[in-house]
């Protein structure tokens, strides 16, 4: 019987003493600051504009002297200096892939892929050598599915790169191949369970699952309890972004998300960018050590806090608490970020529209998105514009949304462009 609750993917790193971890991070941070300043035009320009040099960093606390980069900064830099905004460092062997995340932001993919942070997360979740894992994350321009695919290979598991959708096929694959692991959003796993129960399957005997790794969505404890109760397997989550990779992952104790030893995570004041004390709520800012696309003090826009208490699992890292929300109106729907300015650009194509607002709700653990529209004047056939807008929503925002028309004045003055009405535990 495989022990899925204990062990470490990289024991020496994951159990380092505080003193050793600080020395290790300081060394890696010093290296990436110097490397980025020397080889990345954008990083050099940002440091010079802020009046800081890599040698200004003598302690980890000194990192707060360096400028923060926001998603909007990346978007603007890439418009001015395509395709990567000057942040990239071209390796001798070239790039393996080019990804694109919402923005759009183009990102180079390194070869070979060496980052083991997602592998740590998958191992802590219970994935083991010999597992057959269904990867239902979307294999498209964003890199998460492929990063996890490569990371599962490091663990020693076999991957079925199925992507989302076609639930009947997913269930068929799980039964025929005796799949032992699941990767995907928690809401999609719930959809699979609902469909399997509708087929009168025994979830534990017919699906053979032994571990599930979820992400890209909020994961309320009520949903975890429901999923674990039905499947009788551990279901763990991780947190990260496509820009900086994995930032935290749950262990079997489920007492926060362990921060990998190969990234620096700060919790900062949203106004000043200064680091906050442990336990205080602020914005998550991350620094990775990528020699291809270094991100130094990247602001995720997510709010959380740090946990310092010792974890019974044996890992000695600081942990991130749960994600408490966003610093702005950027909203994640079905695992995809939606920005207010993207909505503006989309709706600028429709001259008939006077006002609009996206409202996001949640029903039975599934996101629902409605675009409310006020027309400049009455139109006899609203169905045509409804179809066009819904098609544009799916093509531009990469998620499905319904359109509903409201009378003039139905959307309040100064209303949020994106109103997230979901309630999280």
C-alpha positions, 0 to 999 in steps of 0.5 A, spaced: 500 500 500 502 506 497 503 511 503 500 518 501 500 521 507 507 522 509 514 523 506 517 529 502 519 530 495 526 534 497 527 532 504 533 536 505 530 542 502 523 541 505 526 540 512 531 546 513 532 549 519 530 557 519 537 559 519 539 555 513 533 557 509 534 564 510 542 563 508 539 559 502 534 564 500 539 570 501 544 567 496 539 565 491 536 572 491 542 575 490 544 571 484 537 573 481 538 580 482 545 580 479 543 576 473 536 580 472 540 586 472 545 584 468 541 580 462 534 583 462 533 590 459 527 591 463 529 589 470 535 594 469 531 600 467 526 599 473 532 598 478 535 604 475 529 608 475 528 606 483 535 608 484 537 601 487 542 596 485 543 589 486 548 590 491 543 594 496 540 587 498 544 585 504 538 581 508 532 578 505 528 585 508 532 589 503 528 586 498 522 591 499 527 596 497 526 594 490 520 596 485 514 592 485 511 589 478 504 589 477 500 585 471 499 592 468 506 593 468 508 587 464 502 588 459 504 595 457 512 593 457 510 588 452 506 593 448 512 597 447 517 592 447 514 586 444 514 580 445 516 579 452 517 587 454 525 586 455 524 581 461 526 575 458 533 572 458 534 568 452 538 561 453 543 558 449 538 553 447 532 557 445 525 557 448 521 551 448 515 554 448 511 561 448 505 561 452 500 567 453 496 569 459 490 573 460 492 581 459 495 578 454 502 577 457 507 573 453 511 568 457 517 564 454 517 557 456 524 554 458 527 548 456 529 543 460 523 545 465 527 544 472 522 548 476 520 542 482 515 547 486 509 544 482 512 537 483 513 538 491 506 540 491 503 534 487 507 529 492 505 533 498 498 532 495 499 524 495 501 523 488 506 518 487 511 514 482 506 509 478 500 513 479 496 514 473 493 521 473 488 525 469 490 532 468 483 536 466 487 543 466 486 546 459 492 544 455 492 551 451 496 558 451 496 558 458 502 554 461 499 551 468 497 544 464 503 543 461 507 545 467 503 540 471 504 535 466 512 536 466 512 536 474 508 529 474 513 526 470 518 528 475 514 525 481 514 518 476 507 518 475 504 517 468 499 523 465 493 522 461 493 529 458 485 530 457 483 537 458 476 539 461 470 537 458 466 531 455 465 528 462 462 522 459 469 520 456 473 522 462 469 517 466 470 512 461 477 513 461 478 513 469 474 506 469 478 503 463 485 505 465 483 505 472 486 512 474 489 513 481 490 521 480 486 527 478 488 534 477 483 540 475 478 545 478 474 542 484 468 544 481 469 540 475 471 534 479 464 535 483 461 535 476 464 528 474 462 526 481 455 528 479 455 525 473 458 518 475 452 518 481 447 519 475 450 513 472 449 509 478 457 508 479 460 506 485 465 512 486 470 508 490 470 502 486 469 504 479 473 510 479 479 507 483 481 514 485 487 515 490 488 522 490 486 529 487 490 535 486 485 541 485 487 549 484 485 555 479 479 556 483 477 558 491 476 551 494 471 552 500 471 547 506 464 545 505 466 543 498 472 539 500 468 535 505 463 533 500 468 531 495 472 527 500 466 524 503 464 521 497 470 519 494 474 517 501 481 520 498 485 526 500 484 532 496 489 538 497 490 544 493 496 549 491 496 556 489 500 560 484 500 564 478 502 563 471 507 568 471 511 566 477 509 559 478 507 555 485 507 559 491 504 555 496 501 548 497 497 544 502 500 538 506 496 532 509 495 537 515 491 542 511 494 548 516 495 553 510 500 552 504 507 551 505 512 556 501 517 552 497 524 553 498 525 556 491 521 562 491 520 568 495 513 570 498 512 577 501 506 579 504 506 587 503 502 593 504 498 595 498 500 602 498 507 602 500 509 595 498 513 594 505 513 588 508 508 586 513 509 582 520 507 575 520 499 574 520 497 581 517 493 581 511 496 584 505 498 583 498 502 577 495 508 579 492 513 573 489 520 573 486 522 567 482 529 565 480 527 563 473 534 564 469 529 565 463 523 570 465 525 572 472 520 576 476 522 580 481 517 582 486 511 580 482 504 583 485 499 577 484 493 582 486 491 576 491 490 578 499 493 573 504 497 572 510 503 568 513 503 563 518 509 561 522 507 556 527 511 549 526 507 544 522 506 537 524 508 534 517 515 536 518 516 541 513 519 547 516 517 553 511 513 559 512 505 558 510 500 562 506 494 562 509 487 562 505 486 567 499 482 572 502 480 576 496 483 581 491 486 588 491 482 590 485 476 588 481 480 583 477 476 576 478 477 569 477 471 565 473 472 558 472 479 559 473 480 564 468 482 572 470 477 577 468 480 584 468 475 590 467 479 593 461 478 587 458 471 588 459 471 595 456 475 593 450 470 587 448 464 592 449 467 597 445 465 593 439 458 594 440 455 601 439 448 599 441 450 599 448 450 604 453 452 601 459 454 594 462 456 590 468 458 583 469 456 580 475 459 573 478 455 568 482 456 561 485 451 556 485 452 549 487 460 550 487 459 552 480 461 559 477 456 563 474 457 569 470 452 574 467 453 580 463 447 585 464 447 590 458 443 597 457 441 599 450 442 606 448 435 605 444 430 599 444 431 594 439 426 589 436 430 583 435 435 583 441 437 576 440 442 577 435 446 582 439 445 577 445 448 572 441 454 576 438 456 579 445 456 572 448 460 569 442 465 575 444 465 573 451 467 566 450 472 568 445 475 574 448 475 572 456 475 565 455 469 563 459 462 562 458 457 568 460 450 569 459 447 576 457 441 579 460 438 586 458 436 591 463 432 598 462 436 604 462 438 606 469 438 599 471 445 599 472 447 603 478 452 609 477 459 608 479 457 600 479 463 596 479 465 593 472 465 586 475 461 585 481 463 579 484 457 576 489 460 570 491 461 568 498 467 564 500 467 561 507 
